[in-house]
Every structure is written in C-alpha cells, then in structure tokens.
Amino acid sequence: MADAAQLGRLRWRCRRGMRELDVLLGGWLDAHWLSASASQRAAFAELLEQQDPDLWAWCTGRSPVPRRDWQALIDDFRARAAH
C-alpha cells in the first residue's frame, strides 16, 4: 500500500505543463493507484518520466505508444476522459 508521502510525490509528478495531462494523470492516480498491481504502478511511474509532448501525442492517438503496459494506462486515461 502506498503511504501519504509516496502519493504526494506521485501527485507532484502528475503536475505537467498542460492542464489536460494534469487531469488525465492525476485522475488515474486518484482512481486506480491504490488498487493497481505492482506492474501497473511501475509502468505508471515510468510513464511519468516521459516528456509532455510525447505523452500528449500518445493520449490523443497521434503517435503510437511504444509499450503495451503504457498503452493499457493510456486506454484507461481515455476511458475516464470519455465519461
């Protein structure tokens, strides 16, 4: 289970240069982090290391996502945004 300090660090890393990415990343963190598997958590943390232009291109479908585990996360982002 994540502790408050870890969640705080992740929340800070979800803050991006684009409000849209803030919402997508922070929304997934709020909705899925506590129930996510270790591999999902690792993939999310690695995804946060990527540059904003790449993340936005993947989230909007303008560029292919280079990893399957990242694609699954981005699919979750998109599904949450559609509701």
C-alpha positions in Angstrom: 0.0 0.0 0.0 1.2 3.5 -0.8 1.9 5.9 2.1 0.9 9.5 2.1 4.4 10.7 1.2 4.6 8.4 -1.8 1.2 9.6 -3.0 2.3 13.2 -2.5 5.4 12.6 -4.7 3.4 10.9 -7.4 0.8 13.7 -7.3 3.5 16.3 -7.7 4.9 14.3 -10.7 1.4 14.3 -12.3 1.6 18.1 -12.5 2.6 18.8 -16.0 2.9 21.7 -18.4 -0.6 21.0 -19.7 -3.8 21.1 -17.7 -5.2 18.3 -19.8 -2.3 16.0 -18.8 -2.7 17.0 -15.2 -6.3 15.9 -15.3 -5.5 12.6 -17.1 -2.6 11.6 -14.9 -4.0 12.8 -11.6 -7.3 11.3 -12.4 -5.8 7.9 -12.9 -3.7 8.2 -9.7 -6.8 9.0 -7.7 -9.0 6.3 -9.3 -6.6 3.4 -9.7 -3.4 3.7 -7.8 -4.5 2.0 -4.6 -6.0 -0.9 -6.4 -3.3 -1.1 -9.1 -0.9 -4.1 -9.3 2.8 -3.6 -8.8 3.5 -3.8 -12.5 0.8 -1.2 -13.2 2.3 1.1 -10.6 5.8 0.6 -12.0 4.5 1.4 -15.6 2.7 4.5 -14.3 5.8 5.8 -12.5 7.9 5.2 -15.7 5.3 6.9 -17.8 5.6 10.0 -15.6 9.2 10.2 -16.6 8.3 10.9 -20.3 8.1 14.3 -21.9 4.8 16.1 -22.2 4.7 16.3 -26.0 5.2 12.5 -26.2 2.5 11.9 -23.5 0.1 14.2 -25.2 0.7 12.6 -28.7 0.1 9.1 -27.2 -3.0 10.2 -25.3 -4.5 11.8 -28.4 -3.6 8.9 -30.6 -1.3 11.0 -32.8 1.6 8.7 -32.1 1.8 5.0 -31.3 2.5 4.2 -27.7 5.9 2.4 -27.5 5.0 -0.1 -24.7 2.0 -2.3 -24.1 1.8 -1.5 -20.4 1.8 2.2 -21.2 -0.9 1.6 -23.8 -3.1 0.0 -21.2 -2.7 3.0 -18.9 -3.4 5.4 -21.7 -6.5 3.4 -22.6 -7.6 3.9 -19.0 -7.0 7.6 -19.3 -9.0 7.9 -22.4 -11.9 5.8 -20.9 -12.0 8.1 -17.9 -12.0 11.2 -20.1 -14.9 9.9 -22.2 -17.2 9.8 -19.1 
